[in-house]
Amino acid sequence: MVLETLNLMQYLTSLVPDVMPVATVPILLLMCFLFLIWNHEETSSIPGPGYCMGIGPLISHARFLWMGVGNACNYYNKTYGEFVRVWISGEETFIISK
């Protein structure tokens, strides 16, 4: 009797059908699929930091606030080249320099 109460797999297998109805799995799969489609971004031919679910624009904007416009532009030009796509205040901005 003690061994049966300690058997974790028996407890989990009896708990799963009670907790998760059959329709929950397809709904979760659909939500994951929609989340992936929503966060999908076409790859741009213009070099620059990636979007990565909104983290790229936050980092780009923070770099401009922290370093200033001139130093941040120099950093991005050294890293990505003469024509760079960055985000400032949530808007896509192009830096063109030589």
GIMOLIN-V669229 format. One line per field, one symbol per residue. phi: phi as a letter, one per 40 degrees, with the letter a starting at -180 (. if undefined). Layout:
phi->???
This chain:
phi->.ccccccccccccccccccbccccccccccccccccccccbccccccicccffgcdcccccccccccgcccccccccccbhcbbbbbbfgbcbbbbaa
